[in-house]
C-alpha cells in the first residue's frame, strides 16, 4: 500500500506545461504524460475506495495559480518528462516485485509499460533535437585485468581506488538530475505565493547546486578527465554531458 500511496500524484503540473507549451514535438510527450497521470489517479482512487483506504489530500486545484506564466523552456519540460520516465521505470519494477496481490501486480505492470513508452518518447524527441545527454562513458578496455588488491573500500581507508563503470554512470545520472532539479526549484521559488514556501524551494535549489558540485568533485578526485557540458551540450559533441577519457 505504501507504493500505491506514493504513486498517487496530481496532474496539475502537466496541465500547466501543456498550457504554456510552444513546441508541437514536446507537446505530444506532455499530453501522453498527462493521460497516464490521469489514468493512475483514477485507478488508485478506485482501489482506495474499494479498500476503504484514505485518499490523499495532496497538491490540487486550490494550490495552482492559473495565471502563472511559463516557468521554463520547452526543452526543460522535455528533460523533466525524460526524468519522470526514468524514475518510473525504477519505481514500478520495484513496486511489482514486492506486491503480493495479482491485481496490484497487474496495475504496476501496466504503469511500467506506460512509463517505458513515456521514457522512449522523450528520449526520441531529445535525440531528434540534438539535446539528448548521454551518461559519462569510458573507452573499451584493451586487455583483461584482474583484481590484485583486496582493499576495495580504498578511499575510506588507505589509497583511493578508481571508480567502477557503474559508479561513474550513477554519478553522471545524479549530476543530470540535480541540474534538472535546481532549474525546476528555482522556477517554483519564483511562482510560490507564500514566503515560507519560496524559502523551501530556494533551499532545495541550493542543495541541488551542492549535489552537482559534490558529484563532480568525486569524479575529479579519482583523476578522471571531465569536460562538464552543463545542460547545453557543445555542438561538436551534441549527445554528451561528460566525456571521461
N, C-alpha and C positions, 0 to 999 in steps of 0.2 A: 504493500500500500504506500510505503514511503516513496518508491519510484514513481508511482502513479500520481501521487500528490505533487511531486516535484515537476511532473510534466504538465500540470495544469497551468497554462500561461495565457496571457492576453494577446490578441492580435492587433491591438491598437497601434503599436509601433509600425507594423506592416502597412496599416491603412494610411498613416501619415507619410510614410516613404512613397507609397503609390500616388498619394495626392500631390506631392511635390516633385515627382519624377519628371525628367525631361528626356530620358534616353529610352527609346522603344525596346532595345535589346535587353536592357536591365529590367524594364517594366514586366516582361513576361516571367522573369525569375521572381520578382516581388509578388506578382499575382499568384504564382504557384505556391510560394511560401505562405501567403495569406490563406489560400484554400486549405492547405494541410493544417495550419494552425486552427482554423475553424473546425475542421474535422476532428482534431484531437480534443478540443474543448467539448464538442458535442458528445463524443464517445465517453470521455472521462466523467462528464456531468451525469450522463445516463447511468454509468456504473456506480457513481457515488450515491445517486438516488436509490438505486436498486439495493445497495448495501447499507443504506441509511447512514452514510458517512458524510460528515460536514463538508460542504462545498466551500473552497477557499474564497475569502473576500480580498482579492488581490487588486492589482492595477486595473482600473476600469474607466468607463467613460467620464466619470466625475474628476478623474485625475488628468485628463487630456485637455490641453489648450488648443482648441480647434484652429485658432488664428495664428498659431506658431509658424513662422516662415521656414523655409528649407534650412535644415541644420547642417547637412553635409552634402558632399558631391555624390552623384550617382555612382561613381567608382567606389566610394566608401560604403555606400549601401550594398553594392555588389560584393565587396570584400566581407561585409558583415554576414550576408547570406551564405557565403562560402564557409565562414567560420561556424555558423549555425549548423550547416550540413555536416561539417567535420565533428562537431561536438555531439550531434545527434547520433552519428554512426557509432561512437563510443558508448554513449549513454544507453541507447536502445538495445545494443547487443548484450551489454552487461545486465540490463533490466530483465531481458528474456531469460538469461542464464540463471537468475535467482528466483524466477517465478514458477510456482507450482501449478496454478490453475491453467487449464487448456485455453480458456477464453482470454485470459490475460496474456499468455504467451503469444496467441494469435494476434492480439492487439499490438503488442510490441513488435512482432514480425512485420505487420503492416506499416507501422511507424518507421521501422528501419528502412523498408523499401522506399517509402515516400521520401525520407531524408536522403537516401542514396541518390535518388533522382534529383533532388534539390542541389546536392553537392556537385553532381555531374553537370547540371545545367549552369550553375555559377562558374564552375571551372572552365567549361567550354567557352562561355562568353568572355571570361577573363583572358583566355588564350587567344581568342579572336581579336581582342583589343590590344594584345601585347603587354598585358599588365599582370599576367599570372606570375606568382612568386614561388619559385622552387625552393625546396629545403636546401640547406648547405650541402655540398657534395664533396667527395674526395676522389682522387684518381684511383683507378683499379690497381690492386696490388700486382707487383711484378713477380713475386715469388711467395711461396708458402713460408710462414714463420710460426714459431712455437713459443709458448709461454715459458720463460726462463726464470721469472721472479714471482714468488707466491705472494708477495706483498701487494695484493690487488687494491687495497684501500690506500695506496700511496697518495699523499696529499693531505690525508688526515694525520697519518703518522709516517714520517720518512719522506723520501723523494716523491715528488708528484709524478704520476703516470700520465700517459697520453689518454685522451678521451676515446671512448668507443664510438663507432659509427652511429649506433642508436642514440647515444648521449648527445652527439653533435646534432642529430636530427631533432631531438626533443628541445634542445636549446634554441635552434633556429625557429621551430614552431612557436615556442613560447615568446620569442622576440617579436615575431609577426603578430601574434595575438595581443601582446601587450601594446603594440603600436596601434592596433585597431581599437583596443580598449581606451587608450588615452584620447584618441580622436573622438570617440562617442561620448566619453565622460566630460570632456571639455565642452562639447556641444550641449549636453544636458545641463551642465552647470550654468550655461548662458540662458537657458529657457525656463529653468525652475523658478517658481514664484516665491517660495519661502527661503529665507537666508540659511536656515539650518540644512535644508536640502541642497542648496547651492554649495555650501561648505562641504557637505558629504561627497558630492560629485567631484569637487576640487581636490579633496583628499585622495579619492580614487585615481584621479588624473596624476597626482604627484607620485602615488605608489606605482602606477604603470611606468612612469619615467624611471623610477628607481629600479624596477624589474628589468627594463631594457638595458640599463647601464650595467646591472649586476650580471646578466646573462652574457653580455658582450665581454665583460671582464673575465669571465670563466673561460671563454674561448681564447682570449688574448693570453691569459696566464699559462695556457698549455702550448703556447708557441705556434698556434695555427695562424696563418696569414689570413686576415679578414679584410674584405672590402665591403663596408656597410653601405647598402644602397638606399636605406630609408624605405619609404613607401612608394617612391617613384624610381623604377629601375633605369639604369643607363641605357641609352639607345643601342649601344654595342652589345649589351647583354640583357635583352628585353625580358628574359624569363627567370632571372636570378636575383635574389635578395642578397645572398652572400656567396662568395667564392672562396673555397678553402683549398689551398694547394698543398 
